[in-house]
Amino acid sequence: MRKISAALVAIALGSAAVVVGLAPASTSGPDYLSVVTFSAGSKNKSAARLAVTTKAPIPRHADAFIRSNPVVGLAWVDLATSKAFVVTIHPVLGRDSHQNPNGWHAHTATLSGGATPPNDFCLASIDSSPTAGISLHGKTMKVNVRKSKLPVAPQAFDLATGFTVQHDSACTSGLAVRRST
């Protein structure tokens, strides 16, 4: 019983550290990275649909802001596990997707604490590059993906945010995530 309680405290503190880390360090970015509403749920037995609506139309191709950052994206995050499903675009970094190497494509990732402000948290790992159906309609991005390719059940995502990835030597990976507001 003591081991379980200690584990629950550690999980709670770890989750709190991520949540606390999200609030103070976030910086402004283009309005298409400022999430107004989001959803994540089951489309059917095997597929999920995730969506975000932002303050401005999401560009289909890299603009000047995207070309000036290593990685730009929109993420759905489960704060309890620090697991994320992200849709990214990163012409500066180069190709890492077979599905859409020069445009928006999906990854799953794990986040951790310890980032240096103005970064919000560390990018602990990129876990997969699942195939996903991504559609852009003005300010809205919709994503259809197999549930088995998500890091958690779709209803576990309790945050969606725009972000950039930046260098941060305080992170083990050398990379940090900076939320856009």
C-alpha positions as CSV (number, residue, x, y, z in Angstrom):
1,M,0.0,0.0,0.0
2,R,2.9,2.4,0.8
3,K,4.5,1.7,-2.6
4,I,1.3,2.5,-4.4
5,S,0.8,5.7,-2.4
6,A,4.3,6.8,-3.1
7,A,3.8,6.1,-6.8
8,L,0.6,8.1,-6.9
9,V,2.3,11.0,-5.2
10,A,5.2,10.9,-7.7
11,I,2.7,10.8,-10.6
12,A,0.7,13.7,-9.1
13,L,3.8,15.8,-8.5
14,G,5.1,15.0,-12.0
15,S,1.8,16.0,-13.6
16,A,1.7,19.1,-11.5
17,A,5.2,20.1,-12.6
18,V,4.1,19.8,-16.3
19,V,0.9,21.8,-15.6
20,V,2.9,24.5,-13.7
21,G,5.5,24.5,-16.5
22,L,2.8,25.2,-19.1
23,A,1.5,28.4,-17.6
24,P,4.3,30.8,-17.0
25,A,6.7,30.4,-19.8
26,S,4.5,30.3,-22.9
27,T,5.2,33.0,-25.5
28,S,3.2,34.7,-28.2
29,G,3.3,33.3,-31.7
30,P,1.2,33.6,-34.8
31,D,-2.6,33.5,-34.2
32,Y,-2.8,30.1,-36.1
33,L,-0.9,28.6,-33.1
34,S,-3.4,30.0,-30.5
35,V,-6.0,27.3,-29.9
36,V,-9.5,28.5,-29.2
37,T,-11.2,25.1,-29.0
38,F,-10.3,21.5,-29.4
39,S,-11.8,18.0,-29.4
40,A,-10.6,14.5,-29.3
41,G,-12.9,11.5,-29.4
42,S,-13.8,8.2,-31.1
43,K,-15.0,8.4,-34.7
44,N,-15.8,4.7,-34.6
45,K,-14.6,1.4,-33.1
46,S,-11.1,1.7,-34.6
47,A,-10.6,5.4,-35.5
48,A,-10.3,8.7,-33.6
49,R,-11.0,12.3,-34.7
50,L,-9.0,15.1,-33.2
51,A,-9.7,18.8,-34.1
52,V,-8.5,22.2,-33.1
53,T,-9.8,25.7,-34.0
54,T,-7.3,28.5,-33.8
55,K,-7.6,32.3,-33.9
56,A,-6.4,32.6,-37.6
57,P,-6.3,30.4,-40.7
58,I,-3.7,27.6,-40.5
59,P,-1.3,27.8,-43.4
60,R,-1.1,24.8,-45.7
61,H,2.6,25.4,-46.5
62,A,5.5,26.9,-44.6
63,D,5.3,30.6,-44.0
64,A,8.1,32.9,-42.7
65,F,7.4,32.0,-39.1
66,I,7.5,28.2,-39.8
67,R,10.7,28.6,-41.8
68,S,12.3,30.5,-38.9
69,N,11.7,27.7,-36.3
70,P,13.1,24.2,-36.2
71,V,9.6,22.7,-35.6
72,V,6.1,24.2,-35.5
73,G,3.0,22.3,-34.6
74,L,-0.3,21.7,-32.9
75,A,-0.5,19.1,-30.1
76,W,-3.1,17.2,-28.1
77,V,-1.6,16.4,-24.7
78,D,-2.6,14.0,-21.8
79,L,-1.2,15.8,-18.8
80,A,-1.5,12.6,-16.6
81,T,1.0,10.7,-18.7
82,S,2.9,13.5,-20.5
83,K,2.1,11.8,-23.8
84,A,1.2,13.9,-26.9
85,F,-0.1,13.5,-30.4
86,V,1.3,16.2,-32.5
87,V,0.8,17.5,-36.1
88,T,4.0,19.3,-37.2
89,I,5.6,21.0,-40.1
90,H,9.4,21.6,-40.1
91,P,11.1,22.4,-43.4
92,V,14.2,23.8,-41.4
93,L,14.7,20.4,-39.7
94,G,14.2,18.4,-42.8
95,R,12.3,15.3,-43.8
96,D,11.2,12.6,-41.3
97,S,7.8,11.5,-42.7
98,H,7.0,9.3,-45.6
99,Q,3.4,10.5,-45.6
100,N,4.0,14.3,-46.1
101,P,7.6,15.2,-45.7
102,N,7.3,18.8,-46.7
103,G,4.0,19.5,-45.0
104,W,1.9,18.8,-42.0
105,H,2.3,15.3,-40.6
106,A,1.8,13.4,-37.4
107,H,4.1,12.2,-34.5
108,T,3.6,10.9,-31.0
109,A,5.8,12.3,-28.3
110,T,6.7,12.1,-24.7
111,L,7.2,15.3,-22.7
112,S,9.1,15.9,-19.4
113,G,9.9,18.8,-17.0
114,G,13.1,20.6,-16.6
115,A,13.0,23.1,-19.5
116,T,14.6,26.6,-19.2
117,P,12.1,29.5,-19.5
118,P,10.7,30.7,-21.9
119,N,10.4,27.0,-22.8
120,D,7.6,25.1,-21.2
121,F,8.8,21.5,-21.0
122,C,11.4,19.1,-22.5
123,L,10.9,16.9,-25.5
124,A,11.8,13.6,-23.9
125,S,11.2,11.6,-27.1
126,I,9.5,11.3,-30.5
127,D,7.9,7.9,-30.2
128,S,6.3,7.3,-33.6
129,S,5.3,8.8,-37.0
130,P,1.8,7.4,-37.6
131,T,-0.1,7.9,-40.8
132,A,-3.1,10.2,-40.3
133,G,-5.7,12.0,-42.4
134,I,-5.1,15.7,-41.8
135,S,-7.4,18.3,-43.2
136,L,-7.2,22.1,-43.0
137,H,-10.2,24.3,-43.4
138,G,-9.4,27.9,-42.5
139,K,-8.9,28.1,-38.8
140,T,-9.7,24.4,-38.2
141,M,-7.5,21.4,-38.4
142,K,-9.1,17.9,-38.3
143,V,-7.2,14.7,-37.9
144,N,-8.4,11.2,-38.4
145,V,-6.1,8.5,-37.0
146,R,-6.3,4.9,-35.9
147,K,-6.9,4.7,-32.1
148,S,-4.1,2.1,-31.9
149,K,-1.6,4.7,-33.2
150,L,-2.4,7.2,-30.4
151,P,-0.3,7.2,-27.2
152,V,-3.5,7.3,-25.1
153,A,-7.2,6.9,-25.6
154,P,-8.5,10.0,-27.5
155,Q,-10.7,11.1,-24.5
156,A,-7.6,11.3,-22.3
157,F,-6.3,14.4,-24.1
158,D,-7.1,17.3,-21.8
159,L,-5.1,20.1,-23.5
160,A,-4.4,21.2,-27.1
161,T,-1.9,23.9,-27.9
162,G,0.2,25.3,-30.6
163,F,4.0,25.1,-30.1
164,T,7.5,25.4,-31.4
165,V,10.5,23.2,-30.6
166,Q,13.6,25.0,-29.5
167,H,17.1,24.1,-28.4
168,D,17.5,23.9,-24.6
169,S,20.6,22.4,-23.0
170,A,18.7,21.8,-19.8
171,C,16.8,19.1,-21.5
172,T,18.3,15.6,-21.8
173,S,17.3,15.5,-25.5
174,G,18.6,19.1,-26.0
175,L,15.1,20.0,-27.3
176,A,12.3,21.9,-25.5
177,V,8.7,22.7,-26.4
178,R,7.5,26.3,-26.1
179,R,3.8,26.8,-26.1
180,S,2.3,29.6,-28.2
181,T,-0.5,31.7,-26.7
